[in-house]
Amino acid sequence: MQNTVLILGARGRFGWATARAFADAGWRVLGQMRPGAKAPADERIRWLDIDPYHAETLAAAASGAEVVVHGLNPRYTHAAWRAEAMPMLDAAIAVARALGATLMLPGNVYNFGTGMPALLRVDTPQHPDTVKGRIRVEMEQQLRLADVRGVVIRAGDFFGAGRGSWFDLALARNLHRGICTYPGPTDVATAWAYLPDLARAFVAVAERRARLARFEVLHFAGYSVTGRQWAQALEPVARERKWIAPTEHLKLRRLPWAMIRLGAGLNPMWGALAEMRYLWNTPHGLANERLCALIGPEPHRPLAQAARAALADLGLIPARDAGPTTSPLPLP
């Protein structure tokens, strides 16, 4: 029998990447989107334009779904997160409860706070000291206490599969001018996740959900890389496209945080970004032993290949120059 998954917020970057990964793996995919939204073109996905807060209606339309993926996300402001993050999770829990399904939640490193160690394990103590960090801890606690089976897969900063990440907003923004803009010190390694690889990890975990406890937290390692390593990964593309000369290196420039701080009072999103600046000054990576014990080696495309694919997704290089379209996916 074909497995069925319901993706909440399937038109978002994470939701869309995850929907396609499940479809690639042969799942029946139901994609929830807000009423009146335009569905992306993919005949493998059945779109449900139903408000996620209408749990009974959505569950009836998604009858048979064994897995629900929570891809809903507020705008990146403190006000939006305070007002919407918990209600969105409550809605996802209500839908999963009505379906008797496992609820999968993408997590991040905000939980650990400014004093986090360089290697983050699933049992690393959490001391959040930011707005989003405290909300993230509350979300995971809520899922742990809910009367549904739940799994959190924590990862670093997303890149690839579209726009809206630090990769396109900073690193690649001026690449055509031979410049890589980096948000932090270029010698501090931070955690990143190539979104199509993370989406495949969600599929692999979903296919092994019977082996999980009622509530689990798993870490997706992805990459822990510095700004200089990013520049090294991007330089060959910049030379091929003649954005820099054959003997030149990319210019590494720092993000103008002083300007962001000054504008924070007028732009709530800038204020939210400024609070999370510590992530770029604090070396960190994710230990994935528990994930690998469950699924085997995590799906992982080498950084240079992932960077090419991400640039192609942005339309900065031709798709033919992106390299392989998939990364290894563990077998069930």
HELIX and SHEET records of a PDB file:
HELIX    1   1 ARG A   13  ASP A   24  1                                  12    
HELIX    2   2 ALA A   55  ALA A   61  1                                   7    
HELIX    3   3 HIS A   78  LEU A   99  1                                  22    
HELIX    4   4 VAL A  109  PHE A  112  5                                   4    
HELIX    5   5 VAL A  131  LEU A  145  1                                  15    
HELIX    6   6 TRP A  166  TRP A  166  1                                   1    
HELIX    7   7 PHE A  167  LEU A  171  3                                   5    
HELIX    8   8 LEU A  175  ARG A  177  5                                   3    
HELIX    9   9 LEU A  195  ALA A  206  1                                  12    
HELIX   10  10 ARG A  209  ARG A  211  5                                   3    
HELIX   11  11 GLY A  227  GLU A  240  1                                  14    
HELIX   12  12 TRP A  257  GLY A  263  1                                   7    
HELIX   13  13 PRO A  268  GLU A  275  1                                   8    
HELIX   14  14 TYR A  278  ASN A  281  1                                   4    
HELIX   15  15 GLU A  289  ILE A  295  1                                   7    
HELIX   16  16 LEU A  303  ASP A  313  1                                  11    
HELIX   17  17 ALA A  319  ASP A  321  5                                   3    
SHEET    1   A 7 ILE A  45  ASP A  49  0                                        
SHEET    2   A 7 ARG A  28  MET A  33  1                                        
SHEET    3   A 7 THR A   4  LEU A   8  1                                        
SHEET    4   A 7 VAL A  67  HIS A  70  1                                        
SHEET    5   A 7 THR A 102  GLY A 107  1                                        
SHEET    6   A 7 GLY A 150  ARG A 154  1                                        
SHEET    7   A 7 PHE A 215  HIS A 219  1                                        
SHEET    1   B 2 LEU A 119  LEU A 120  0                                        
SHEET    2   B 2 GLY A 285  LEU A 286  1                                        
SHEET    1   C 3 ASP A 157  PHE A 159  0                                        
SHEET    2   C 3 THR A 190  TYR A 194  1                                        
SHEET    3   C 3 TYR A 223  VAL A 225 -1                                        
SHEET    1   D 2 ILE A 179  TYR A 182  0                                        
SHEET    2   D 2 LYS A 251  ARG A 254  1                                        
END                                                                             
